[in-house]
């Protein structure tokens, strides 16, 4: 399914501070959760995946329930004026979302971001996730894994990088979320592109699509879990200028 934004609000390959791993930046006040021109289409696709492929897009360990509840309460407190709150929440696209069922799944039906919860009790571990729009990885394979195992398909993500990221996770303040972004080129625009280990991503013959993930990190103050949010943008390759295309190719080499 082709769902694209009209433009990219961020082009991380164009700036040195966001081009290389980990490329972490502070989130500005009020910008943890974002809503863009593809909201209605992305949310309709998310609802479809949840209703038809729940086992592929949602996993939660029983011990994650307190973290899920804390996350849902935080999401509800951060919704903008386009939402109407009551016994259910009406999204800006007019869809009513009941406040029942797994709290993480409810939160994921309210916002454009995929939401993943990392339990910080010992090694950071993926203990709950609503991942409707994976980019070349599988929730089935990564659920319950630690940082290094989750990123084993990323060549730059070494043990040293995992140690640095763990220190960063420990240092995150609940009142100061962080963000970074990656940039990928795809043959297809489909937001739901899971791949298992060993499967190759189809390469675009020419043109194709640019996919940017704005990834946020936010610590929950009561449970201490870290929420990993992923807001996905997709545009056509030919929407980039020639200078942006050249910089993208150079940064991806």
N, C-alpha and C positions, 0 to 999 in steps of 0.2 A: 504494500500500500504506500503510495507516494504522498507524504505530508511534509510540506516545506514551509519555512518562514520566508517572509519577503526579503529579509536581509539578516546578516549576522551582527549582533550587537558587540561581539568581541571577536577579534582575530588574533589568537594567542601567538601564532607563528611570526607576527609582525613586530613583536617587542622582545628584547632579550630577557626581561624579567619574567615573562610568562612562557617563553619558548622552551626552556630546558626544565627537566625534572629537578625538584618538585614544583617550582614556580608558584609558591604559595603567596597569597595576598590577603589582607584583611577584608572582610565583607563590610560594606558601608551600612550604616544604620537603615533598617527597613528593607534591605535587599537580600535577605537570606532566601526567601521564596520569591520567584519572579513569574510573571504572567505575560505572554506575548501574543502575537497575532495568530499563532497556530494553536491556541489554547483549546478551542472547541473541538477541532479535528483530532488533536492528540488525546484529549480526554475521552472522546468517543471511542477511539481505538483502544485506549487503556481499559475502558469498561468492557469492551468486546473481549479482549484477551483475558480479563479476570473472569468473565462469565463462561468462556469456552475453553481456556487453557490454564486454569487456576494452578494446577500442580506444576506448571512450567514457570510461573511468574511470581509465586508466593511461597515462602517457607518461613516457619517460626518455631523455635525451640520453646518448650513450655516455660523455661526459666526466663524467657525474654518478656513475659507479659507485663511486669512492672515497667520495663523500659518502653514498651509499646504504648502503654497508657500515658506515661509522661510525655512521650513524643506527640501523641494525638492532642493532648492538652496544649502543648506549645504551638502546634500547627494552628489549632483553633484560635489561639490568642493572636496569631500573626496574620490571619486572613484579612485581606483589604476590603474596602467598602463595596466591592462588586459582589460580595457574598451576602446572603441573608441567613441569619442564624435563628434557630428555634429548636424544636424537638428533632428536626433534621436540618441539614445545611443545604441551601440552594446555591449551586455554583453560578458563576457569571454566564454560563451557557444555558442556564435554565434547568439543569438536571438536579433533582433532589437526592441527597445522599443521606440515608438513615445513619444515626449515631449508634450503631449496634454491630455486633460481630467482632472479629479481630481488630483491635485498635489501629494497628499498622496498616491494614488493608483499607480501613475507613480513611485514614490520613492520605493514603496514596490515591484515593478516588477524589480527593479535594484539590490536589495541587499537581502541577505539571512535572514536578521532580519525582524520579524514582527515589525510594527511601530505603536505606540499608542501615542496620544497627550493628555496631561493633561492641561486644561485651569487653569491658576493660578490666575485669576481675583478675585475670592473669595476663597471658598474651592476648593482644587484641584478636577477637574471634568473631566471625560473621554469624550472628545468632538469630537474626530475623531480617527478612528482605522482601520488599515488593519491587521487583525488577521486571518491568514490562518492556523496556527498551534496551536490552543488552547489546553491546557492540563487540561481537566476536568472542563472547565467553558465555559459559553456561552456569546458571544458578545451581542446577543439580550437582555439578561438579565442585563448586566453590563453597556451598553452604557448609558452615561449621569450620571452615579453614581459617588459618591465620594470614597475616599480611603477605608473607613471602609466597605462600601457596596460592593465594588469590591472584597475585601478579606474576606467576611463573611464565606467562606468555609474553611478558614485557621484558625485552632483552636488557634494558637499562636498569631494571629493578633488581639490584643485587642484594646480598645480605647486608652490605654496608648501607644501602639505601633503606632497607627495611628497618635497620637500627635507628637511622635518622628519623624516619617517619614515626617510629614508636616514641621516640623522645618528643617529637612534635605533638603526637596525640596526648601524651602525658601533660604537656604544657598548655594545651588549649584551655582558655578561660570560657566559662559558659556565656559570658556577656560579650565575647568577641569571636564570632564564627570566622572561618577562613575559607578561601576559595582558590582553586586552580582550574586550568582548562587543558584539555587535549584536543588534537585535531587529526582527523582521519579522512581518507578518501575512499569512497565506496562506488561499486558498480551500480548498486541499487539504493533507492531512497528509503526503503523499508526501515522503520524504527526498531522492529523486533528482528534482530539478526544474531541469534545465539549460535555459538560454535563450540564444539567439544575439543578437548586437547587433541592435536594432530590433524584437525580439519583446517584446510586452507581457505582464507577469505578470497572470494572471486575478485580479481583485479580489473579495474575499469580499462577497457581497450582504449578509449579516449573520452574526454569529458567526464561524465559521471557526476558524482555528488560529493560535497564536502560536509562532513559531520563534525560538529564541535560540541563537546560535553563540558558544561560548566559544573564543576564538582565542588560541593561545599562540605565542610567539616564543622559540626557543632556539638559541643559537649552538653549532655543533660545534667543539670546541677544535682538532682537528687540521687539518681542511680549511677551517675558517672559514666554512662555509656556514651559513645561517640556516634552521632548520626552522619552518615555519608549520603548526601543528596546529589542527584545527577539530573541536570536540566539539559535536554538534548535539542540542538539546532541543526537543521539540514537545509542546505541550499544547493542549487546546481553549480557545477564547476564554472560554467561560463558566466556566472554572475560576478565572479572575481575579476578584478582588473588584471592586465598582463603582468604588472609589477607584483600584485598579490599572488598570482599563480607561480611566478618565478621564485618568490620568497618561500612559498609553501613547499615547492619541490626541493629547494635547497635545504630547508629546515627538516624535511622528511628523510633526506639522504642518510 
